[in-house]
Amino acid sequence: MNDKKWIKFRMFIWSLIAVLLSIFLIFNVFSWGGSYFNNNIMNWGFSTNNNMKKINEYEFDDIDSIKNITTNINNSDVVLGKNNKDNIKVIVKSNKGIKDKNSIKADKNLDTVSIEDKSNNTKGKFFGITKGIFMEVEVLIPDSYKGNLNIDNNVGDLSFVSSLEFHNVDINVKTGDVDINQKLIANKLVINNKVGDLDAKTLIVKDLSIEGKTGDIEIEELEGKGSLDSDVGDIDCGIEKLSGDLKLRSRVGDVDISINRDLSFLFEGNKKMGEIESDLEFNNVSQSSKHFSGKYGKTPNNLISVDVKTGDIGIYQK
């Protein structure tokens, strides 16, 4: 091989390496701590879901003595479902065999069932990933449990796969999606999600507070009052009943509301850049290029307020 061909060959190899590293870093940045990078890039060659095996199982009886279920997990998906037996069951799964000291543990202390990732071992990690290990925690809860639920997860998706009822629910997820696929009932529901989407089918709550930094918020049916707040992301909310005022805010993103036709309410919308659209017939309308307010229905008492800095506001009938 002559010098020119050798130089071209080396340039090709280094260009290829640069492209591959760029792709690697892009996936890592956009999925830092998220499940996409863990589940796809590091799992090429095998399917995590098909290879998940149970590595630990815990059962907690005497439901009347349990007032709290808490999680403190670094990197794992959490699935909450219904248990047909009258106890709380925690099932820990992994796609690979791991040492017991690195596993997620569940324990009962006084009136609290705690599910914790107690391992801080960083050996063998690269960009926060530990040798392609993927874990999932399944928490099965009986209908008889009406205590509190406190979720504090660093990385991983959270899924509700059954209709469940709690006293208070407090969810903190740094990176990961929150999916409420059935009905969730609670006196107070607080959700803080820094990076990830929130999708909910039915929320029936007396007081609601949802804050998202980056990600969309979508609620198919909402009953209650409270606030929905997104820094970057769209908000799509279907409102069935109001027990008080509801405030929706997005700094960057559209806000769309679909209303039960029998609902009566006051409405106030404010935006800096975007449009305000509605197919409802409001009374006592006041509007400008950046503001719209009015009354809807026969006996409007509760206020729906929407504030958007950059994005459109839409309010429609279901």
N, C-alpha and C positions, 0 to 999 in steps of 0.2 A: 504494500500500500504506500503510494507516494505521499509527500507532505501535505499537498492540498486535500487529498481525499481523507487523510488522517485528521486534518483540522476540521473538515466538514463533519466527519463522523463524531468527533468530540463535541462540536457545537450542537449537533442533533441530540446527542445523549444528554448534555447539560440542559438543553431546552426542554426535553422530555421530563427530566427530573424537576425542573422549575415548575412546569405545568402541574405535575402530580402533587408537588408540595403545596402549590397554590390551592388546588382543589381540596387537599387535606385540611389546610388551614381555614378555608372558607366554610367547609362543613363543620369544623370544630367551633368557629366563632359563632355561627348562627345556631348551633345546637349545643352551646356550652352548657353543660349540666342538664341538657334535655335528652329526651329519649330517642330522637331521630339518630343522632350520632352513635349512641350506644347500641341501638337496635339494628342499625343498618351497616355502617362503615365497619365497626369492629366485629360484626357478626356475619360477614360474607363467608359463605361456605356452609353455614348451618342456620336453621330457623330456631329462634329462641322459643317461640310459643310451642313448637312441636317437641322441643327437648326439655321443657320445664319439668322438673321432678320435685316432689315434696321432700324437704330435708328436715323440717320440724313441724310439729303440730301441738297446740295448746288448747285446753278446754277449761272454762271458768264457770262453775256452777254458782248457786246461791245468788241469783240475779238481784234479789231485793237488797243485798248489801253493796251492790256496785252502783256508784253514782257517776263515774267518769270513765270514758275510754279515751286514751291519749296515744298519739304516735309522735316519735322523734326519730326520723329516718333520713339518712344522708342521700342514698342513691338507690331508689327502688320504686316501682309502681305499687300503688295501693288500691285494692278493690274491696268495696264494701257491699255486702249482700245480706240476704235474709237467711237465718237459721231456723229450720222447722223444729229443732229441739230447743228446750228451754235453757240454753246456756250460750255463752259467747265462745266461739271457736276462732282460733288464729292459725292460719296455715301459711308457712313460709316455703316458697319454692325458689329453685335456682336452675339455670341451664347447665351448671357445672357443679361438681362436688366441691365443697368448701369446708374449711376447718370450722369446728363448732364455735370457736372464739370469734370468728369473723361473721357469724350468722346474726340475723336479726332475732332478738329475744322478746318474749312476752312474759309478764309477771303481774301479780296482783299484790298491791300494798294498801292495806286498809280498804278504802272504798274505790280504789282506782286500778283499772287494768291498763298497764303501760306496755307499749310496743316500741322497742328502741333498737337502734343500730349503735351498739356500744363500741364498735371497732373504729379506731382512728389510724389504723395501719395504712401507711402510704407506700409500702414496699411493693415494687412491681407495677406501680402506676405510671401511666404516660398520658399527659394531658387530662388527668383526672379519671382515666379509665383503668380498671384493674383487670388486665388479661382477659378481656371479653366476657367477664362475669356479669350476668344479668339476673336480678332478683325480683320477686313479686310477693307481696303480702296480701293474703285474702282474709278479711275480717267478716265473720258471719254473726249476725246480731238477731236475737229473737224479738218477736213483737212485744214481749213483756218488758223489754228494756226501754225506759223512758227517761234515761239520764242524759248527761252531756257528752258531746263528742268534740275533741280537740285534736286537730290535725296540724302538725308542724313538720313539713317535709322540705328538704333542700332541693332535691332533683328527682323527678319522676312524675308520672301522670297519676291523677286521682279519679277513680270511677265509682259511681253509685249505680249498681246494676239491679237493685230492687227498691221498692217503695219502703221508706224508712221514716220513723218519727223519733225526734229527740226533744229534750227540754231546750238546751242551747247548743248551737253548733258554731265552732270557731275554726276556720280553715286558713292556714298560711302555707303557701306553696311558692318557693322562689322561682323554680323553673319547671314547667310542666303544665299540661292541660288539666282542667277540671271538667269532668263529664257527669252530669246528673241525669241519667237515662230514664228514671222513673219519677215518682213523686217524693219530694222531701218536705216534711212538715216539722216546724220548729217554732218556739216562742221567739227566739232571736237567732238570726243567721248572719255571721260575719265571714266574708271571704276576702283575703288579700292575696293577689297573684301577681308577681312581678313580671314574669315572661311566660305567656301561654294564653290559650283561649279558654273561655268558660261557656259551656253549652248546658242548658238545663231544660228539661221537659216541663215539670210542674213544681213551682215553689209556693208553699202555703205557709206564710210567716207573719207574725205580729210585727216584727221589726227587722228590717233588712239593711245591710251595709255591704256593698261590693266595691272593691277598689282594684283596678288593674292598671299596671304600668304600660305594658306592651302586649296587646292581644285583643281580640274581639270578645264581646259579651252578648250572648244570645239566650234569651229566655222565652220559651214558647207560651207558658201560662204563668202569670204571677197574681197572687192574692196577698194583700198586705199593704205595707207602707215602708218608706225608707229612702235609700239612695243607691244609685249606680254611677260609678265614677271611673272613667278611663282616660289615661294620658294620651296613648296612641292606640286607636282601634275603634271599630264601629260598635254601636250598641243597637240591638234589635230586641224589643221587648213587647210581648203580648200581655195586656192587662185585663184580667177577668173581674177582680174586685179590688176596691180601695178601702182600707180601714183608717186612712190618714193621708198625709201629703206624701208625694213621691217626687224625688229630685233626680234628674239624669244630667250628667255632664261629660263632655268629651272635649279634650283640647284639640286633638287632630282625629277626625273620623266622623262619619254620619251617625245620626240618631234617628231610628225609625220606631214608631210606636203603633201597635194595632190594638184597637179598643173594642171591648164588648159593647155591642150596640145598646144595651140597656143601662150602661154606666152613665152617671151624671158627675161632672167635675168642672173645675176651673182650670184653664190652661194659660201658661205663659212661656213663650219661647224667645230666646235671645241668641243672636249669632253675629259674628264679626265678618266672616267670609263664607258665603254659601247661600242656599235658598231655603225657604220655609214653604212646605206644601201640605195640603190637607184635602180630604174629600168629605169632611164633616161640616155640618151647618152650625156655625157658632153664633151665639147672640152676644150683644154688648161688645162688639169687636173693636179693638184698638190696635193699629198697626203702623209700622214705618218700615224703612228699608232693612232695619236690623232687629225689629221687635214685632211680636204678635201676641195678643192676649184675647181671651174670650171665654164665654160660658157655654157649656154643652149639657143638654139634658134638662129635666124638669126641676130637680132640686140639687144643684151643684154646691157642694161644701168643700170637698177635698181638692187640693191643688196639685196638678202635674206641671212641674217646671222643667224646662230643658235649656241648657246653656252649652253652646258650641262655639269654639273659637274659629276652627277651620273645618267646615263640613256642612252638609245639608241636614235639615230637620224635616221629618215626614211624620204625619199623624193621620192614621187611616182607620176605617171601620173594619172589623173582622168579617 
